[in-house]
Amino acid sequence: MDAFPKQVALLEKSCANTMNMMKASVSSFFIKITAWFLTKYLSKFLRSVQVCRGQMMMVKEASKRNVPMIYLPLHRSHLDYILVTLILWHYDIRAPFVAAGDNMNIPFFNLLMRWLGGFFIRRRLDSNRNKKDIVYRALLHEYMTKLLSEGEGLEFFIEGGRTRTGKSMIPKGGLLSVVVEAFNENEISDAYIVPVTFSYEKIIDGNYCQEQMGLPKIKETFMGAVKAIFKVFFNTYGSVRVDFAQPFSLKEFITHAKTLPYHPITLPTPPGRHSLDYGASYPNFSSTLLSTNGEAENTRLLVKALADRVVYTSDHCTAPMATHLIAFLLLTKYREGVYMRELTKSVHWIIRELQALRADVGFCGQSEDVILYAQELLGKHLVSKKWLEEDNDMKLYPNLTLPSVFELSYYANAVSTYFALESVLAVSILINGNLSLFHLLTSTTGVEKKVLREKVLEVAEEICTIIHNEFIFLPPCENLNSVLSILLESFVSKEILSTEESAMGDELAFAGKDRRWADRLALSLDVDEEENEGSYVADQYYQVNTERSDIRERLHFLVCILGPTLEAHSMVAKFALEELEAEQPEEDFMKSLGDYAREKVKAGLALFSESCAMIGLKSAVKSLQDLEILYSYDGANLRMLGLSEQQDSRTTLEHYTNLLETALS
Ligand SMILES: CCCCCCCCCCCCCCCC(=O)SCCNC(=O)CCNC(=O)[C@H](O)C(C)(C)COP(=O)(O)OP(=O)(O)OC[C@H]1O[C@@H](n2cnc3c(N)ncnc32)[C@H](O)[C@@H]1OP(=O)(O)O
């Protein structure tokens, strides 16, 4: 070190600058003034902020235990972090330090944010993709660890930004890994993890339609922020509901996780690798891996499991608001429009369905009033209404044109998450039963309506793998196959399916068994003879009750929930097959993919106009990269994309296209 005093001095100076840019300087006096101001003026643009007292009491109780509180909200709006600190202040709970992306480091506002607990971090840790910025990483790590060891609370948005689709995004592990490491290195004895979620009746900070149309994101600027604040103060945004999930101990989570296997549908990318290994068998956290690399990989899985658990929990305690439900029903059941009478009944029905899934809704009142209120908040540009004299009823029509449909689907997606797995099963049933959306709208006489249980589960798992970036389908440590099996049983109790033992006769059943045995052999699973004999059971067939119109309607509804996502994936697979003869810059590929998808929608060749949303297309490309069907690498100045040669990518893409198109034909 002494040999390079100049370099050391320079490095020290640069570190001091970075720290000054990063650190917060919280002022409880300023928090008090801001809280007073907000309590007075929030009602200018919000009808109400709904918070559950019971939840806050639990958080307060946990906050008294002398361990750091880690608030992990899903990110929906810039109002999120304001509300969290404000609510905590109201319940006399210490304000956390909040990680803010450096894009928010806007003159004047950055000062206020620092006083209110904001500390600034880079959105990407490494400014150069190919080189780790170890100094910056160490500084951030040190700063956060110091805060934690002093018992300060932290808040960060693990999705890494606001969702553009209304669905939660796959969480990032960077900041969370610092908390886990602080615990592993005994810097803290424990921490309470608090998932937080928001339901906004109306989107506050813009509808993201620009981005969904493939136009670049608008940069945050001082003037932009001032304009946005003025706009907000002169509009109305209905109510907001904030849910704080039950705080859980990090220590207990880690101890518990060590005893359970974790089978993620997605794996975090291990160091030094650029994509995911789906063929790999996942280690239990408990397995003692001697190499440091193994340990690091185990920690990665642990952090991934924790992040997934947080998002899954938040997703499942997000209460849909009136606007979400109406948008959801219009896009999944009534794309052609619906009479008020019918929609009223459907609102009752969907609330019952949600209750059965133990989900709460964030509104009450007569259904008709709720619908009219939601329509007004959504606005005429999204849902229009017309009084029809001849029918003596009002009809509501969703706007399915671009880009309005993206905004409508943003609202609807708050509900989609609850039905995602059911929808996957419904799609699989359609594929296996040689049915299509078209069949469900018409009579199905003469169409094969029997499905093999095992095949339904197999295809459902395949669909989950294809669209793994769209939802956290299940909590970590639960097994996808088991969850799907239980759900399939519920299809029987709902009479969508009826059981039929060996309906196809012994011959086919034995053929099925032979194939299964061969599959197992190929997978080199360790099946001992006894187990093999025990599993000599006839294949289970189900009859799909499509002769009943209510069942057809239900299947249609379920398939329409994932319809746009599947259509987007199918478009991407088809386009990649056509366009990626040779590798090309990812940016060019994405641009022409967006143009292709929008053209398809405009020409009326897509079933769901929202399927051409840019974020959905990007997510589908990312899935193909994760699955190693597409490869990407950083060239000189460009990121290149190509069709992987490692496996038979073309065949896989063709298979995906066929699979997805079958259900949507
Ligand atoms: C009363 C009224 C009051 C009002 C009161 C107002 C409060 C006033 C506050 C203002 C507040 C504004 C708030 C704005 C809201 C945002 O600005 S949201 C955006 C900023 N926040 C975030 O992004 C938080 C979540 N993001 C992360 O955690 C990301 O990981 C980071 C840290 C940003 C880095 O992202 P990245 O560079 O894309 O890299 P990523 O893949 O995540 O991995 C980075 C490293 O993390 C580690 N890592 C990642 N995953 C894992 C894993 N699973 N296991 C272990 N390690 C992992 C690894 O070291 C990894 O490096 P490699 O080993 O892979 O090279």
The ligand as an SDF file (V2000), in Angstrom:
LIG
                    3D

 65 67  0  0  0  0  0  0  0  0999 V2000
  -43.6150   10.8830    6.7050 C   0  0  0  0  0  0  0  0  0  0  0  0
  -43.3220   10.8970    5.2650 C   0  0  0  0  0  0  0  0  0  0  0  0
  -42.1110   10.3590    4.8400 C   0  0  0  0  0  0  0  0  0  0  0  0
  -41.8020   10.2040    3.4060 C   0  0  0  0  0  0  0  0  0  0  0  0
  -40.6930    9.1780    3.2620 C   0  0  0  0  0  0  0  0  0  0  0  0
  -39.9820    9.1880    1.9860 C   0  0  0  0  0  0  0  0  0  0  0  0
  -38.7140    8.3320    2.0680 C   0  0  0  0  0  0  0  0  0  0  0  0
  -37.7160    8.8330    1.0810 C   0  0  0  0  0  0  0  0  0  0  0  0
  -36.9180    7.7430    0.4910 C   0  0  0  0  0  0  0  0  0  0  0  0
  -36.8950    7.8040   -0.9710 C   0  0  0  0  0  0  0  0  0  0  0  0
  -36.8910    6.4180   -1.4770 C   0  0  0  0  0  0  0  0  0  0  0  0
  -37.0710    6.3500   -2.9170 C   0  0  0  0  0  0  0  0  0  0  0  0
  -37.2810    4.9240   -3.3470 C   0  0  0  0  0  0  0  0  0  0  0  0
  -37.4140    4.9280   -4.8120 C   0  0  0  0  0  0  0  0  0  0  0  0
  -37.6560    3.4590   -5.2560 C   0  0  0  0  0  0  0  0  0  0  0  0
  -36.5360    2.9040   -6.0450 C   0  0  0  0  0  0  0  0  0  0  0  0
  -35.6260    3.5560   -6.3980 O   0  0  0  0  0  0  0  0  0  0  0  0
  -36.5900    1.2090   -6.4590 S   0  0  0  0  0  0  0  0  0  0  0  0
  -34.9860    0.8940   -7.1790 C   0  0  0  0  0  0  0  0  0  0  0  0
  -33.8860    0.7850   -6.2350 C   0  0  0  0  0  0  0  0  0  0  0  0
  -33.9620   -0.3290   -5.3450 N   0  0  0  0  0  0  0  0  0  0  0  0
  -33.6630   -1.6000   -5.6970 C   0  0  0  0  0  0  0  0  0  0  0  0
  -33.4040   -1.8640   -6.8180 O   0  0  0  0  0  0  0  0  0  0  0  0
  -33.6750   -2.6120   -4.6210 C   0  0  0  0  0  0  0  0  0  0  0  0
  -33.6290   -4.0230   -5.1420 C   0  0  0  0  0  0  0  0  0  0  0  0
  -32.4900   -4.2750   -6.0430 N   0  0  0  0  0  0  0  0  0  0  0  0
  -31.4430   -5.0320   -5.7040 C   0  0  0  0  0  0  0  0  0  0  0  0
  -31.3810   -5.5710   -4.6110 O   0  0  0  0  0  0  0  0  0  0  0  0
  -30.3950   -5.2520   -6.7850 C   0  0  0  0  0  0  0  0  0  0  0  0
  -29.8240   -6.4750   -6.5530 O   0  0  0  0  0  0  0  0  0  0  0  0
  -29.2840   -4.1530   -6.8180 C   0  0  0  0  0  0  0  0  0  0  0  0
  -28.6000   -4.0590   -5.4990 C   0  0  0  0  0  0  0  0  0  0  0  0
  -29.8980   -2.8210   -7.1900 C   0  0  0  0  0  0  0  0  0  0  0  0
  -28.2320   -4.5590   -7.8710 C   0  0  0  0  0  0  0  0  0  0  0  0
  -28.8040   -4.9860   -9.0370 O   0  0  0  0  0  0  0  0  0  0  0  0
  -27.9490   -5.6220  -10.2610 P   0  0  0  0  0  0  0  0  0  0  0  0
  -26.7170   -4.8240  -10.4540 O   0  0  0  0  0  0  0  0  0  0  0  0
  -28.9000   -5.7560  -11.3920 O   0  0  0  0  0  0  0  0  0  0  0  0
  -27.4280   -7.0150   -9.8330 O   0  0  0  0  0  0  0  0  0  0  0  0
  -28.0890   -8.3300   -9.2310 P   0  0  0  0  0  0  0  0  0  0  0  0
  -28.3430   -9.3380  -10.2900 O   0  0  0  0  0  0  0  0  0  0  0  0
  -29.2290   -7.9970   -8.3640 O   0  0  0  0  0  0  0  0  0  0  0  0
  -26.8650   -8.8810   -8.3600 O   0  0  0  0  0  0  0  0  0  0  0  0
  -25.9070   -8.0520   -7.8170 C   0  0  0  0  0  0  0  0  0  0  0  0
  -25.1590   -8.7870   -6.7600 C   0  0  0  0  0  0  0  0  0  0  0  0
  -25.9980   -9.0260   -5.6850 O   0  0  0  0  0  0  0  0  0  0  0  0
  -25.7030  -10.2920   -5.1190 C   0  0  0  0  0  0  0  0  0  0  0  0
  -26.8710  -11.1820   -5.3250 N   0  0  0  0  0  0  0  0  0  0  0  0
  -27.8580  -11.1040   -6.2420 C   0  0  0  0  0  0  0  0  0  0  0  0
  -28.7410  -12.1120   -6.0760 N   0  0  0  0  0  0  0  0  0  0  0  0
  -28.2940  -12.8340   -5.0490 C   0  0  0  0  0  0  0  0  0  0  0  0
  -28.7550  -13.9890   -4.3860 C   0  0  0  0  0  0  0  0  0  0  0  0
  -29.8700  -14.6250   -4.7250 N   0  0  0  0  0  0  0  0  0  0  0  0
  -28.0150  -14.4620   -3.3480 N   0  0  0  0  0  0  0  0  0  0  0  0
  -26.8860  -13.8760   -2.9610 C   0  0  0  0  0  0  0  0  0  0  0  0
  -26.4020  -12.7720   -3.5580 N   0  0  0  0  0  0  0  0  0  0  0  0
  -27.0920  -12.2600   -4.5680 C   0  0  0  0  0  0  0  0  0  0  0  0
  -24.5060  -10.8340   -5.8280 C   0  0  0  0  0  0  0  0  0  0  0  0
  -23.3550  -10.3670   -5.2010 O   0  0  0  0  0  0  0  0  0  0  0  0
  -24.6900  -10.1690   -7.1600 C   0  0  0  0  0  0  0  0  0  0  0  0
  -23.5140  -10.0500   -7.8690 O   0  0  0  0  0  0  0  0  0  0  0  0
  -22.9420  -11.3040   -8.7520 P   0  0  0  0  0  0  0  0  0  0  0  0
  -22.3520  -12.2170   -7.7600 O   0  0  0  0  0  0  0  0  0  0  0  0
  -24.0850  -11.9260   -9.4590 O   0  0  0  0  0  0  0  0  0  0  0  0
  -21.9390  -10.6730   -9.6380 O   0  0  0  0  0  0  0  0  0  0  0  0
  1  2  1  0
  2  3  1  0
  3  4  1  0
  4  5  1  0
  5  6  1  0
  6  7  1  0
  7  8  1  0
  8  9  1  0
  9 10  1  0
 10 11  1  0
 11 12  1  0
 12 13  1  0
 13 14  1  0
 14 15  1  0
 15 16  1  0
 16 17  2  0
 16 18  1  0
 18 19  1  0
 19 20  1  0
 20 21  1  0
 21 22  1  0
 22 23  2  0
 22 24  1  0
 24 25  1  0
 25 26  1  0
 26 27  1  0
 27 28  2  0
 27 29  1  0
 29 30  1  0
 29 31  1  0
 31 32  1  0
 31 33  1  0
 31 34  1  0
 34 35  1  0
 35 36  1  0
 36 37  2  0
 36 38  1  0
 36 39  1  0
 39 40  1  0
 40 41  2  0
 40 42  1  0
 40 43  1  0
 43 44  1  0
 44 45  1  0
 45 46  1  0
 45 60  1  0
 46 47  1  0
 47 48  1  0
 47 58  1  0
 48 49  1  0
 48 57  1  0
 49 50  2  0
 50 51  1  0
 51 52  1  0
 51 57  2  0
 52 53  1  0
 52 54  2  0
 54 55  1  0
 55 56  2  0
 56 57  1  0
 58 59  1  0
 58 60  1  0
 60 61  1  0
 61 62  1  0
 62 63  2  0
 62 64  1  0
 62 65  1  0
M  END
$$$$
